[in-house]
């Protein structure tokens, strides 16, 4: 009896992607982790062709990028992301792409309205480019409250083990439903 190969996920993004132990979090998938700490969307766009050409045959592409743009008060990053997506479709025809929303970060100086506005723009980009969107606000809001069940590290941006588990569960549910 042969064992079916695990689907391959190419995961692009920033430190939130890079620091995830995706092999443990999503053992039913082979995750190619191409996260880079500190990276902004425009830097991801610059390395995108090389990443797509170097990756093995993938079954799905996941993108979590824009956190650093948002932290630098650059609210235009969804439009940069929008320009990247046709290149992804050209280089990986037929491979579904999922854009992740911003998480509900816990920062006193970052207004919740900015995160909501960025996520609204990301939903529009997904619709305009035939991509899927994975809303991370709902799972983090429902599973990370009260503060006695923290999903974020002390910096309010990066995720705790619990936060990564919630994210992985959201990815798993999304992939099964998509």
Chimera marker file (.cmm) of the C-alpha trace (Angstrom):
<marker_set name="trace">
<marker id="1" x="0.000" y="0.000" z="0.000" r="1" g="1" b="0" radius="0.5"/>
<marker id="2" x="1.400" y="3.411" z="-0.945" r="1" g="1" b="0" radius="0.5"/>
<marker id="3" x="0.971" y="6.446" z="1.207" r="1" g="1" b="0" radius="0.5"/>
<marker id="4" x="-0.388" y="9.531" z="-0.515" r="1" g="1" b="0" radius="0.5"/>
<marker id="5" x="2.036" y="12.450" z="-0.427" r="1" g="1" b="0" radius="0.5"/>
<marker id="6" x="1.176" y="15.320" z="1.853" r="1" g="1" b="0" radius="0.5"/>
<marker id="7" x="-0.068" y="18.471" z="0.083" r="1" g="1" b="0" radius="0.5"/>
<marker id="8" x="2.632" y="21.138" z="-0.204" r="1" g="1" b="0" radius="0.5"/>
<marker id="9" x="1.973" y="24.648" z="1.108" r="1" g="1" b="0" radius="0.5"/>
<marker id="10" x="4.248" y="27.543" z="0.183" r="1" g="1" b="0" radius="0.5"/>
<marker id="11" x="3.978" y="30.043" z="3.027" r="1" g="1" b="0" radius="0.5"/>
<marker id="12" x="5.258" y="33.553" z="2.250" r="1" g="1" b="0" radius="0.5"/>
<marker id="13" x="5.459" y="36.428" z="4.701" r="1" g="1" b="0" radius="0.5"/>
<marker id="14" x="7.146" y="38.084" z="7.625" r="1" g="1" b="0" radius="0.5"/>
<marker id="15" x="8.323" y="36.982" z="11.083" r="1" g="1" b="0" radius="0.5"/>
<marker id="16" x="4.894" y="35.653" z="11.980" r="1" g="1" b="0" radius="0.5"/>
<marker id="17" x="5.379" y="33.059" z="9.245" r="1" g="1" b="0" radius="0.5"/>
<marker id="18" x="9.105" y="32.555" z="9.787" r="1" g="1" b="0" radius="0.5"/>
<marker id="19" x="8.818" y="31.854" z="13.514" r="1" g="1" b="0" radius="0.5"/>
<marker id="20" x="6.000" y="29.335" z="13.213" r="1" g="1" b="0" radius="0.5"/>
<marker id="21" x="6.869" y="25.672" z="13.715" r="1" g="1" b="0" radius="0.5"/>
<marker id="22" x="4.633" y="24.688" z="10.825" r="1" g="1" b="0" radius="0.5"/>
<marker id="23" x="5.868" y="21.100" z="10.624" r="1" g="1" b="0" radius="0.5"/>
<marker id="24" x="4.477" y="20.538" z="14.118" r="1" g="1" b="0" radius="0.5"/>
<marker id="25" x="1.467" y="22.810" z="13.706" r="1" g="1" b="0" radius="0.5"/>
<marker id="26" x="0.322" y="21.383" z="10.362" r="1" g="1" b="0" radius="0.5"/>
<marker id="27" x="1.759" y="17.849" z="10.225" r="1" g="1" b="0" radius="0.5"/>
<marker id="28" x="-0.692" y="16.788" z="7.521" r="1" g="1" b="0" radius="0.5"/>
<marker id="29" x="1.005" y="19.219" z="5.101" r="1" g="1" b="0" radius="0.5"/>
<marker id="30" x="4.517" y="19.791" z="3.852" r="1" g="1" b="0" radius="0.5"/>
<marker id="31" x="5.065" y="23.476" z="4.597" r="1" g="1" b="0" radius="0.5"/>
<marker id="32" x="7.743" y="25.392" z="2.715" r="1" g="1" b="0" radius="0.5"/>
<marker id="33" x="8.344" y="28.286" z="5.118" r="1" g="1" b="0" radius="0.5"/>
<marker id="34" x="9.522" y="31.412" z="3.307" r="1" g="1" b="0" radius="0.5"/>
<marker id="35" x="8.872" y="33.937" z="6.047" r="1" g="1" b="0" radius="0.5"/>
<marker id="36" x="11.403" y="36.693" z="6.706" r="1" g="1" b="0" radius="0.5"/>
<marker id="37" x="11.460" y="38.735" z="9.879" r="1" g="1" b="0" radius="0.5"/>
<marker id="38" x="11.106" y="42.468" z="9.360" r="1" g="1" b="0" radius="0.5"/>
<marker id="39" x="10.017" y="42.149" z="5.757" r="1" g="1" b="0" radius="0.5"/>
<marker id="40" x="7.473" y="44.478" z="4.185" r="1" g="1" b="0" radius="0.5"/>
<marker id="41" x="5.177" y="43.633" z="1.290" r="1" g="1" b="0" radius="0.5"/>
<marker id="42" x="7.334" y="45.445" z="-1.271" r="1" g="1" b="0" radius="0.5"/>
<marker id="43" x="10.353" y="43.368" z="-0.213" r="1" g="1" b="0" radius="0.5"/>
<marker id="44" x="8.318" y="40.198" z="-0.614" r="1" g="1" b="0" radius="0.5"/>
<marker id="45" x="7.306" y="41.410" z="-4.075" r="1" g="1" b="0" radius="0.5"/>
<marker id="46" x="10.980" y="41.841" z="-5.006" r="1" g="1" b="0" radius="0.5"/>
<marker id="47" x="11.891" y="38.263" z="-4.044" r="1" g="1" b="0" radius="0.5"/>
<marker id="48" x="8.655" y="36.686" z="-5.238" r="1" g="1" b="0" radius="0.5"/>
<marker id="49" x="9.753" y="35.337" z="-8.670" r="1" g="1" b="0" radius="0.5"/>
<marker id="50" x="12.848" y="33.662" z="-7.213" r="1" g="1" b="0" radius="0.5"/>
<marker id="51" x="10.818" y="32.124" z="-4.370" r="1" g="1" b="0" radius="0.5"/>
<marker id="52" x="8.186" y="30.744" z="-6.724" r="1" g="1" b="0" radius="0.5"/>
<marker id="53" x="10.753" y="29.313" z="-9.121" r="1" g="1" b="0" radius="0.5"/>
<marker id="54" x="12.787" y="27.720" z="-6.309" r="1" g="1" b="0" radius="0.5"/>
<marker id="55" x="9.809" y="26.153" z="-4.558" r="1" g="1" b="0" radius="0.5"/>
<marker id="56" x="8.831" y="22.565" z="-5.249" r="1" g="1" b="0" radius="0.5"/>
<marker id="57" x="5.512" y="21.891" z="-6.930" r="1" g="1" b="0" radius="0.5"/>
<marker id="58" x="3.039" y="23.425" z="-4.511" r="1" g="1" b="0" radius="0.5"/>
<marker id="59" x="-0.626" y="22.738" z="-3.954" r="1" g="1" b="0" radius="0.5"/>
<marker id="60" x="-1.451" y="26.057" z="-2.324" r="1" g="1" b="0" radius="0.5"/>
<marker id="61" x="0.237" y="29.396" z="-1.634" r="1" g="1" b="0" radius="0.5"/>
<marker id="62" x="-0.405" y="31.184" z="1.664" r="1" g="1" b="0" radius="0.5"/>
<marker id="63" x="0.565" y="34.833" z="2.176" r="1" g="1" b="0" radius="0.5"/>
<marker id="64" x="0.758" y="36.649" z="5.507" r="1" g="1" b="0" radius="0.5"/>
<marker id="65" x="2.456" y="39.946" z="4.794" r="1" g="1" b="0" radius="0.5"/>
<marker id="66" x="1.827" y="43.556" z="5.673" r="1" g="1" b="0" radius="0.5"/>
<marker id="67" x="2.311" y="43.519" z="9.434" r="1" g="1" b="0" radius="0.5"/>
<marker id="68" x="5.524" y="45.530" z="9.207" r="1" g="1" b="0" radius="0.5"/>
<marker id="69" x="3.960" y="47.948" z="6.730" r="1" g="1" b="0" radius="0.5"/>
<marker id="70" x="1.068" y="48.508" z="9.108" r="1" g="1" b="0" radius="0.5"/>
<marker id="71" x="3.441" y="49.039" z="12.035" r="1" g="1" b="0" radius="0.5"/>
<marker id="72" x="5.247" y="51.696" z="9.973" r="1" g="1" b="0" radius="0.5"/>
<marker id="73" x="1.876" y="53.330" z="9.257" r="1" g="1" b="0" radius="0.5"/>
<marker id="74" x="2.070" y="52.403" z="5.576" r="1" g="1" b="0" radius="0.5"/>
<marker id="75" x="-1.566" y="51.722" z="4.826" r="1" g="1" b="0" radius="0.5"/>
<marker id="76" x="-1.062" y="51.215" z="1.079" r="1" g="1" b="0" radius="0.5"/>
<marker id="77" x="0.459" y="47.750" z="1.287" r="1" g="1" b="0" radius="0.5"/>
<marker id="78" x="-2.726" y="45.966" z="0.090" r="1" g="1" b="0" radius="0.5"/>
<marker id="79" x="-2.300" y="47.693" z="-3.274" r="1" g="1" b="0" radius="0.5"/>
<marker id="80" x="1.274" y="46.423" z="-3.533" r="1" g="1" b="0" radius="0.5"/>
<marker id="81" x="-0.001" y="42.967" z="-2.705" r="1" g="1" b="0" radius="0.5"/>
<marker id="82" x="-2.620" y="43.353" z="-5.421" r="1" g="1" b="0" radius="0.5"/>
<marker id="83" x="0.119" y="43.940" z="-8.013" r="1" g="1" b="0" radius="0.5"/>
<marker id="84" x="1.942" y="40.759" z="-6.890" r="1" g="1" b="0" radius="0.5"/>
<marker id="85" x="-0.947" y="38.390" z="-7.299" r="1" g="1" b="0" radius="0.5"/>
<marker id="86" x="-1.114" y="38.321" z="-11.126" r="1" g="1" b="0" radius="0.5"/>
<marker id="87" x="2.591" y="37.367" z="-11.140" r="1" g="1" b="0" radius="0.5"/>
<marker id="88" x="1.853" y="34.518" z="-8.764" r="1" g="1" b="0" radius="0.5"/>
<marker id="89" x="-0.989" y="33.313" z="-11.007" r="1" g="1" b="0" radius="0.5"/>
<marker id="90" x="1.318" y="33.545" z="-14.067" r="1" g="1" b="0" radius="0.5"/>
<marker id="91" x="4.187" y="31.659" z="-12.414" r="1" g="1" b="0" radius="0.5"/>
<marker id="92" x="1.979" y="29.099" z="-10.647" r="1" g="1" b="0" radius="0.5"/>
<marker id="93" x="-1.104" y="28.689" z="-12.835" r="1" g="1" b="0" radius="0.5"/>
<marker id="94" x="-3.976" y="26.920" z="-11.182" r="1" g="1" b="0" radius="0.5"/>
<marker id="95" x="-2.457" y="27.051" z="-7.688" r="1" g="1" b="0" radius="0.5"/>
<marker id="96" x="-4.936" y="28.575" z="-5.230" r="1" g="1" b="0" radius="0.5"/>
<marker id="97" x="-3.668" y="31.547" z="-3.224" r="1" g="1" b="0" radius="0.5"/>
<marker id="98" x="-4.861" y="32.495" z="0.248" r="1" g="1" b="0" radius="0.5"/>
<marker id="99" x="-4.205" y="35.938" z="1.697" r="1" g="1" b="0" radius="0.5"/>
<marker id="100" x="-4.297" y="36.183" z="5.490" r="1" g="1" b="0" radius="0.5"/>
<marker id="101" x="-5.848" y="39.162" z="7.202" r="1" g="1" b="0" radius="0.5"/>
<marker id="102" x="-3.951" y="41.093" z="9.829" r="1" g="1" b="0" radius="0.5"/>
<marker id="103" x="-4.319" y="39.716" z="13.347" r="1" g="1" b="0" radius="0.5"/>
<marker id="104" x="-5.973" y="41.871" z="16.017" r="1" g="1" b="0" radius="0.5"/>
<marker id="105" x="-2.625" y="43.023" z="17.402" r="1" g="1" b="0" radius="0.5"/>
<marker id="106" x="-2.542" y="44.345" z="20.956" r="1" g="1" b="0" radius="0.5"/>
<marker id="107" x="-0.802" y="47.698" z="20.643" r="1" g="1" b="0" radius="0.5"/>
<marker id="108" x="-1.902" y="50.821" z="22.476" r="1" g="1" b="0" radius="0.5"/>
<marker id="109" x="-0.673" y="53.135" z="19.726" r="1" g="1" b="0" radius="0.5"/>
<marker id="110" x="-2.127" y="51.214" z="16.762" r="1" g="1" b="0" radius="0.5"/>
<marker id="111" x="-5.785" y="52.046" z="16.430" r="1" g="1" b="0" radius="0.5"/>
<marker id="112" x="-8.083" y="49.076" z="15.899" r="1" g="1" b="0" radius="0.5"/>
<marker id="113" x="-9.671" y="51.054" z="13.049" r="1" g="1" b="0" radius="0.5"/>
<marker id="114" x="-6.392" y="50.889" z="11.096" r="1" g="1" b="0" radius="0.5"/>
<marker id="115" x="-6.289" y="47.117" z="11.365" r="1" g="1" b="0" radius="0.5"/>
<marker id="116" x="-9.953" y="46.954" z="10.309" r="1" g="1" b="0" radius="0.5"/>
<marker id="117" x="-9.284" y="49.268" z="7.348" r="1" g="1" b="0" radius="0.5"/>
<marker id="118" x="-6.295" y="47.181" z="6.232" r="1" g="1" b="0" radius="0.5"/>
<marker id="119" x="-8.331" y="43.989" z="6.507" r="1" g="1" b="0" radius="0.5"/>
<marker id="120" x="-11.162" y="45.556" z="4.500" r="1" g="1" b="0" radius="0.5"/>
<marker id="121" x="-8.662" y="46.420" z="1.752" r="1" g="1" b="0" radius="0.5"/>
<marker id="122" x="-7.212" y="42.893" z="1.875" r="1" g="1" b="0" radius="0.5"/>
<marker id="123" x="-10.698" y="41.429" z="1.390" r="1" g="1" b="0" radius="0.5"/>
<marker id="124" x="-11.171" y="43.699" z="-1.638" r="1" g="1" b="0" radius="0.5"/>
<marker id="125" x="-7.810" y="42.607" z="-3.063" r="1" g="1" b="0" radius="0.5"/>
<marker id="126" x="-8.737" y="38.945" z="-2.618" r="1" g="1" b="0" radius="0.5"/>
<marker id="127" x="-12.039" y="39.456" z="-4.445" r="1" g="1" b="0" radius="0.5"/>
<marker id="128" x="-10.411" y="41.427" z="-7.268" r="1" g="1" b="0" radius="0.5"/>
<marker id="129" x="-7.688" y="38.830" z="-7.833" r="1" g="1" b="0" radius="0.5"/>
<marker id="130" x="-9.643" y="35.572" z="-7.402" r="1" g="1" b="0" radius="0.5"/>
<marker id="131" x="-7.766" y="34.725" z="-4.222" r="1" g="1" b="0" radius="0.5"/>
<marker id="132" x="-9.089" y="33.357" z="-0.982" r="1" g="1" b="0" radius="0.5"/>
<marker id="133" x="-8.977" y="35.344" z="2.240" r="1" g="1" b="0" radius="0.5"/>
<marker id="134" x="-8.433" y="33.844" z="5.674" r="1" g="1" b="0" radius="0.5"/>
<marker id="135" x="-9.872" y="36.119" z="8.339" r="1" g="1" b="0" radius="0.5"/>
<marker id="136" x="-7.722" y="35.843" z="11.455" r="1" g="1" b="0" radius="0.5"/>
<marker id="137" x="-9.639" y="38.413" z="13.486" r="1" g="1" b="0" radius="0.5"/>
<marker id="138" x="-12.545" y="36.112" z="14.329" r="1" g="1" b="0" radius="0.5"/>
<marker id="139" x="-10.527" y="33.123" z="15.585" r="1" g="1" b="0" radius="0.5"/>
<marker id="140" x="-8.132" y="35.304" z="17.566" r="1" g="1" b="0" radius="0.5"/>
<marker id="141" x="-10.942" y="37.344" z="19.062" r="1" g="1" b="0" radius="0.5"/>
<marker id="142" x="-12.981" y="34.315" z="20.091" r="1" g="1" b="0" radius="0.5"/>
<marker id="143" x="-10.083" y="32.203" z="21.408" r="1" g="1" b="0" radius="0.5"/>
<marker id="144" x="-7.749" y="34.802" z="22.905" r="1" g="1" b="0" radius="0.5"/>
<marker id="145" x="-10.038" y="36.529" z="25.330" r="1" g="1" b="0" radius="0.5"/>
<marker id="146" x="-9.864" y="37.155" z="28.195" r="1" g="1" b="0" radius="0.5"/>
<marker id="147" x="-6.270" y="38.211" z="28.667" r="1" g="1" b="0" radius="0.5"/>
<marker id="148" x="-5.720" y="35.174" z="30.873" r="1" g="1" b="0" radius="0.5"/>
<marker id="149" x="-5.494" y="33.173" z="27.635" r="1" g="1" b="0" radius="0.5"/>
<marker id="150" x="-2.897" y="35.217" z="25.776" r="1" g="1" b="0" radius="0.5"/>
<marker id="151" x="-2.225" y="34.586" z="22.116" r="1" g="1" b="0" radius="0.5"/>
<marker id="152" x="0.349" y="37.324" z="21.723" r="1" g="1" b="0" radius="0.5"/>
<marker id="153" x="3.765" y="37.829" z="23.240" r="1" g="1" b="0" radius="0.5"/>
<marker id="154" x="4.455" y="40.895" z="25.364" r="1" g="1" b="0" radius="0.5"/>
<marker id="155" x="5.173" y="43.000" z="22.262" r="1" g="1" b="0" radius="0.5"/>
<marker id="156" x="1.506" y="42.634" z="21.208" r="1" g="1" b="0" radius="0.5"/>
<marker id="157" x="2.511" y="41.625" z="17.674" r="1" g="1" b="0" radius="0.5"/>
<marker id="158" x="4.192" y="38.243" z="17.724" r="1" g="1" b="0" radius="0.5"/>
<marker id="159" x="2.339" y="35.099" z="18.639" r="1" g="1" b="0" radius="0.5"/>
<marker id="160" x="2.562" y="32.822" z="21.636" r="1" g="1" b="0" radius="0.5"/>
<marker id="161" x="2.355" y="29.044" z="21.251" r="1" g="1" b="0" radius="0.5"/>
<marker id="162" x="-1.375" y="29.363" z="21.822" r="1" g="1" b="0" radius="0.5"/>
<marker id="163" x="-1.599" y="32.005" z="19.091" r="1" g="1" b="0" radius="0.5"/>
<marker id="164" x="0.190" y="29.764" z="16.602" r="1" g="1" b="0" radius="0.5"/>
<marker id="165" x="-2.119" y="26.862" z="17.481" r="1" g="1" b="0" radius="0.5"/>
<marker id="166" x="-5.180" y="29.025" z="16.849" r="1" g="1" b="0" radius="0.5"/>
<marker id="167" x="-3.701" y="30.229" z="13.550" r="1" g="1" b="0" radius="0.5"/>
<marker id="168" x="-2.874" y="26.681" z="12.443" r="1" g="1" b="0" radius="0.5"/>
<marker id="169" x="-6.409" y="25.544" z="13.308" r="1" g="1" b="0" radius="0.5"/>
<marker id="170" x="-7.801" y="28.421" z="11.216" r="1" g="1" b="0" radius="0.5"/>
<marker id="171" x="-5.560" y="27.457" z="8.290" r="1" g="1" b="0" radius="0.5"/>
<marker id="172" x="-6.581" y="23.817" z="8.561" r="1" g="1" b="0" radius="0.5"/>
<marker id="173" x="-10.302" y="24.691" z="8.617" r="1" g="1" b="0" radius="0.5"/>
<marker id="174" x="-9.852" y="27.072" z="5.701" r="1" g="1" b="0" radius="0.5"/>
<marker id="175" x="-8.006" y="24.517" z="3.573" r="1" g="1" b="0" radius="0.5"/>
<marker id="176" x="-10.601" y="21.826" z="4.229" r="1" g="1" b="0" radius="0.5"/>
<marker id="177" x="-13.439" y="24.209" z="3.328" r="1" g="1" b="0" radius="0.5"/>
<marker id="178" x="-11.759" y="25.745" z="0.262" r="1" g="1" b="0" radius="0.5"/>
<link id1="1" id2="2" r="1" g="1" b="0" radius="0.2"/>
<link id1="2" id2="3" r="1" g="1" b="0" radius="0.2"/>
<link id1="3" id2="4" r="1" g="1" b="0" radius="0.2"/>
<link id1="4" id2="5" r="1" g="1" b="0" radius="0.2"/>
<link id1="5" id2="6" r="1" g="1" b="0" radius="0.2"/>
<link id1="6" id2="7" r="1" g="1" b="0" radius="0.2"/>
<link id1="7" id2="8" r="1" g="1" b="0" radius="0.2"/>
<link id1="8" id2="9" r="1" g="1" b="0" radius="0.2"/>
<link id1="9" id2="10" r="1" g="1" b="0" radius="0.2"/>
<link id1="10" id2="11" r="1" g="1" b="0" radius="0.2"/>
<link id1="11" id2="12" r="1" g="1" b="0" radius="0.2"/>
<link id1="12" id2="13" r="1" g="1" b="0" radius="0.2"/>
<link id1="13" id2="14" r="1" g="1" b="0" radius="0.2"/>
<link id1="14" id2="15" r="1" g="1" b="0" radius="0.2"/>
<link id1="15" id2="16" r="1" g="1" b="0" radius="0.2"/>
<link id1="16" id2="17" r="1" g="1" b="0" radius="0.2"/>
<link id1="17" id2="18" r="1" g="1" b="0" radius="0.2"/>
<link id1="18" id2="19" r="1" g="1" b="0" radius="0.2"/>
<link id1="19" id2="20" r="1" g="1" b="0" radius="0.2"/>
<link id1="20" id2="21" r="1" g="1" b="0" radius="0.2"/>
<link id1="21" id2="22" r="1" g="1" b="0" radius="0.2"/>
<link id1="22" id2="23" r="1" g="1" b="0" radius="0.2"/>
<link id1="23" id2="24" r="1" g="1" b="0" radius="0.2"/>
<link id1="24" id2="25" r="1" g="1" b="0" radius="0.2"/>
<link id1="25" id2="26" r="1" g="1" b="0" radius="0.2"/>
<link id1="26" id2="27" r="1" g="1" b="0" radius="0.2"/>
<link id1="27" id2="28" r="1" g="1" b="0" radius="0.2"/>
<link id1="28" id2="29" r="1" g="1" b="0" radius="0.2"/>
<link id1="29" id2="30" r="1" g="1" b="0" radius="0.2"/>
<link id1="30" id2="31" r="1" g="1" b="0" radius="0.2"/>
<link id1="31" id2="32" r="1" g="1" b="0" radius="0.2"/>
<link id1="32" id2="33" r="1" g="1" b="0" radius="0.2"/>
<link id1="33" id2="34" r="1" g="1" b="0" radius="0.2"/>
<link id1="34" id2="35" r="1" g="1" b="0" radius="0.2"/>
<link id1="35" id2="36" r="1" g="1" b="0" radius="0.2"/>
<link id1="36" id2="37" r="1" g="1" b="0" radius="0.2"/>
<link id1="37" id2="38" r="1" g="1" b="0" radius="0.2"/>
<link id1="38" id2="39" r="1" g="1" b="0" radius="0.2"/>
<link id1="39" id2="40" r="1" g="1" b="0" radius="0.2"/>
<link id1="40" id2="41" r="1" g="1" b="0" radius="0.2"/>
<link id1="41" id2="42" r="1" g="1" b="0" radius="0.2"/>
<link id1="42" id2="43" r="1" g="1" b="0" radius="0.2"/>
<link id1="43" id2="44" r="1" g="1" b="0" radius="0.2"/>
<link id1="44" id2="45" r="1" g="1" b="0" radius="0.2"/>
<link id1="45" id2="46" r="1" g="1" b="0" radius="0.2"/>
<link id1="46" id2="47" r="1" g="1" b="0" radius="0.2"/>
<link id1="47" id2="48" r="1" g="1" b="0" radius="0.2"/>
<link id1="48" id2="49" r="1" g="1" b="0" radius="0.2"/>
<link id1="49" id2="50" r="1" g="1" b="0" radius="0.2"/>
<link id1="50" id2="51" r="1" g="1" b="0" radius="0.2"/>
<link id1="51" id2="52" r="1" g="1" b="0" radius="0.2"/>
<link id1="52" id2="53" r="1" g="1" b="0" radius="0.2"/>
<link id1="53" id2="54" r="1" g="1" b="0" radius="0.2"/>
<link id1="54" id2="55" r="1" g="1" b="0" radius="0.2"/>
<link id1="55" id2="56" r="1" g="1" b="0" radius="0.2"/>
<link id1="56" id2="57" r="1" g="1" b="0" radius="0.2"/>
<link id1="57" id2="58" r="1" g="1" b="0" radius="0.2"/>
<link id1="58" id2="59" r="1" g="1" b="0" radius="0.2"/>
<link id1="59" id2="60" r="1" g="1" b="0" radius="0.2"/>
<link id1="60" id2="61" r="1" g="1" b="0" radius="0.2"/>
<link id1="61" id2="62" r="1" g="1" b="0" radius="0.2"/>
<link id1="62" id2="63" r="1" g="1" b="0" radius="0.2"/>
<link id1="63" id2="64" r="1" g="1" b="0" radius="0.2"/>
<link id1="64" id2="65" r="1" g="1" b="0" radius="0.2"/>
<link id1="65" id2="66" r="1" g="1" b="0" radius="0.2"/>
<link id1="66" id2="67" r="1" g="1" b="0" radius="0.2"/>
<link id1="67" id2="68" r="1" g="1" b="0" radius="0.2"/>
<link id1="68" id2="69" r="1" g="1" b="0" radius="0.2"/>
<link id1="69" id2="70" r="1" g="1" b="0" radius="0.2"/>
<link id1="70" id2="71" r="1" g="1" b="0" radius="0.2"/>
<link id1="71" id2="72" r="1" g="1" b="0" radius="0.2"/>
<link id1="72" id2="73" r="1" g="1" b="0" radius="0.2"/>
<link id1="73" id2="74" r="1" g="1" b="0" radius="0.2"/>
<link id1="74" id2="75" r="1" g="1" b="0" radius="0.2"/>
<link id1="75" id2="76" r="1" g="1" b="0" radius="0.2"/>
<link id1="76" id2="77" r="1" g="1" b="0" radius="0.2"/>
<link id1="77" id2="78" r="1" g="1" b="0" radius="0.2"/>
<link id1="78" id2="79" r="1" g="1" b="0" radius="0.2"/>
<link id1="79" id2="80" r="1" g="1" b="0" radius="0.2"/>
<link id1="80" id2="81" r="1" g="1" b="0" radius="0.2"/>
<link id1="81" id2="82" r="1" g="1" b="0" radius="0.2"/>
<link id1="82" id2="83" r="1" g="1" b="0" radius="0.2"/>
<link id1="83" id2="84" r="1" g="1" b="0" radius="0.2"/>
<link id1="84" id2="85" r="1" g="1" b="0" radius="0.2"/>
<link id1="85" id2="86" r="1" g="1" b="0" radius="0.2"/>
<link id1="86" id2="87" r="1" g="1" b="0" radius="0.2"/>
<link id1="87" id2="88" r="1" g="1" b="0" radius="0.2"/>
<link id1="88" id2="89" r="1" g="1" b="0" radius="0.2"/>
<link id1="89" id2="90" r="1" g="1" b="0" radius="0.2"/>
<link id1="90" id2="91" r="1" g="1" b="0" radius="0.2"/>
<link id1="91" id2="92" r="1" g="1" b="0" radius="0.2"/>
<link id1="92" id2="93" r="1" g="1" b="0" radius="0.2"/>
<link id1="93" id2="94" r="1" g="1" b="0" radius="0.2"/>
<link id1="94" id2="95" r="1" g="1" b="0" radius="0.2"/>
<link id1="95" id2="96" r="1" g="1" b="0" radius="0.2"/>
<link id1="96" id2="97" r="1" g="1" b="0" radius="0.2"/>
<link id1="97" id2="98" r="1" g="1" b="0" radius="0.2"/>
<link id1="98" id2="99" r="1" g="1" b="0" radius="0.2"/>
<link id1="99" id2="100" r="1" g="1" b="0" radius="0.2"/>
<link id1="100" id2="101" r="1" g="1" b="0" radius="0.2"/>
<link id1="101" id2="102" r="1" g="1" b="0" radius="0.2"/>
<link id1="102" id2="103" r="1" g="1" b="0" radius="0.2"/>
<link id1="103" id2="104" r="1" g="1" b="0" radius="0.2"/>
<link id1="104" id2="105" r="1" g="1" b="0" radius="0.2"/>
<link id1="105" id2="106" r="1" g="1" b="0" radius="0.2"/>
<link id1="106" id2="107" r="1" g="1" b="0" radius="0.2"/>
<link id1="107" id2="108" r="1" g="1" b="0" radius="0.2"/>
<link id1="108" id2="109" r="1" g="1" b="0" radius="0.2"/>
<link id1="109" id2="110" r="1" g="1" b="0" radius="0.2"/>
<link id1="110" id2="111" r="1" g="1" b="0" radius="0.2"/>
<link id1="111" id2="112" r="1" g="1" b="0" radius="0.2"/>
<link id1="112" id2="113" r="1" g="1" b="0" radius="0.2"/>
<link id1="113" id2="114" r="1" g="1" b="0" radius="0.2"/>
<link id1="114" id2="115" r="1" g="1" b="0" radius="0.2"/>
<link id1="115" id2="116" r="1" g="1" b="0" radius="0.2"/>
<link id1="116" id2="117" r="1" g="1" b="0" radius="0.2"/>
<link id1="117" id2="118" r="1" g="1" b="0" radius="0.2"/>
<link id1="118" id2="119" r="1" g="1" b="0" radius="0.2"/>
<link id1="119" id2="120" r="1" g="1" b="0" radius="0.2"/>
<link id1="120" id2="121" r="1" g="1" b="0" radius="0.2"/>
<link id1="121" id2="122" r="1" g="1" b="0" radius="0.2"/>
<link id1="122" id2="123" r="1" g="1" b="0" radius="0.2"/>
<link id1="123" id2="124" r="1" g="1" b="0" radius="0.2"/>
<link id1="124" id2="125" r="1" g="1" b="0" radius="0.2"/>
<link id1="125" id2="126" r="1" g="1" b="0" radius="0.2"/>
<link id1="126" id2="127" r="1" g="1" b="0" radius="0.2"/>
<link id1="127" id2="128" r="1" g="1" b="0" radius="0.2"/>
<link id1="128" id2="129" r="1" g="1" b="0" radius="0.2"/>
<link id1="129" id2="130" r="1" g="1" b="0" radius="0.2"/>
<link id1="130" id2="131" r="1" g="1" b="0" radius="0.2"/>
<link id1="131" id2="132" r="1" g="1" b="0" radius="0.2"/>
<link id1="132" id2="133" r="1" g="1" b="0" radius="0.2"/>
<link id1="133" id2="134" r="1" g="1" b="0" radius="0.2"/>
<link id1="134" id2="135" r="1" g="1" b="0" radius="0.2"/>
<link id1="135" id2="136" r="1" g="1" b="0" radius="0.2"/>
<link id1="136" id2="137" r="1" g="1" b="0" radius="0.2"/>
<link id1="137" id2="138" r="1" g="1" b="0" radius="0.2"/>
<link id1="138" id2="139" r="1" g="1" b="0" radius="0.2"/>
<link id1="139" id2="140" r="1" g="1" b="0" radius="0.2"/>
<link id1="140" id2="141" r="1" g="1" b="0" radius="0.2"/>
<link id1="141" id2="142" r="1" g="1" b="0" radius="0.2"/>
<link id1="142" id2="143" r="1" g="1" b="0" radius="0.2"/>
<link id1="143" id2="144" r="1" g="1" b="0" radius="0.2"/>
<link id1="144" id2="145" r="1" g="1" b="0" radius="0.2"/>
<link id1="145" id2="146" r="1" g="1" b="0" radius="0.2"/>
<link id1="146" id2="147" r="1" g="1" b="0" radius="0.2"/>
<link id1="147" id2="148" r="1" g="1" b="0" radius="0.2"/>
<link id1="148" id2="149" r="1" g="1" b="0" radius="0.2"/>
<link id1="149" id2="150" r="1" g="1" b="0" radius="0.2"/>
<link id1="150" id2="151" r="1" g="1" b="0" radius="0.2"/>
<link id1="151" id2="152" r="1" g="1" b="0" radius="0.2"/>
<link id1="152" id2="153" r="1" g="1" b="0" radius="0.2"/>
<link id1="153" id2="154" r="1" g="1" b="0" radius="0.2"/>
<link id1="154" id2="155" r="1" g="1" b="0" radius="0.2"/>
<link id1="155" id2="156" r="1" g="1" b="0" radius="0.2"/>
<link id1="156" id2="157" r="1" g="1" b="0" radius="0.2"/>
<link id1="157" id2="158" r="1" g="1" b="0" radius="0.2"/>
<link id1="158" id2="159" r="1" g="1" b="0" radius="0.2"/>
<link id1="159" id2="160" r="1" g="1" b="0" radius="0.2"/>
<link id1="160" id2="161" r="1" g="1" b="0" radius="0.2"/>
<link id1="161" id2="162" r="1" g="1" b="0" radius="0.2"/>
<link id1="162" id2="163" r="1" g="1" b="0" radius="0.2"/>
<link id1="163" id2="164" r="1" g="1" b="0" radius="0.2"/>
<link id1="164" id2="165" r="1" g="1" b="0" radius="0.2"/>
<link id1="165" id2="166" r="1" g="1" b="0" radius="0.2"/>
<link id1="166" id2="167" r="1" g="1" b="0" radius="0.2"/>
<link id1="167" id2="168" r="1" g="1" b="0" radius="0.2"/>
<link id1="168" id2="169" r="1" g="1" b="0" radius="0.2"/>
<link id1="169" id2="170" r="1" g="1" b="0" radius="0.2"/>
<link id1="170" id2="171" r="1" g="1" b="0" radius="0.2"/>
<link id1="171" id2="172" r="1" g="1" b="0" radius="0.2"/>
<link id1="172" id2="173" r="1" g="1" b="0" radius="0.2"/>
<link id1="173" id2="174" r="1" g="1" b="0" radius="0.2"/>
<link id1="174" id2="175" r="1" g="1" b="0" radius="0.2"/>
<link id1="175" id2="176" r="1" g="1" b="0" radius="0.2"/>
<link id1="176" id2="177" r="1" g="1" b="0" radius="0.2"/>
<link id1="177" id2="178" r="1" g="1" b="0" radius="0.2"/>
</marker_set>
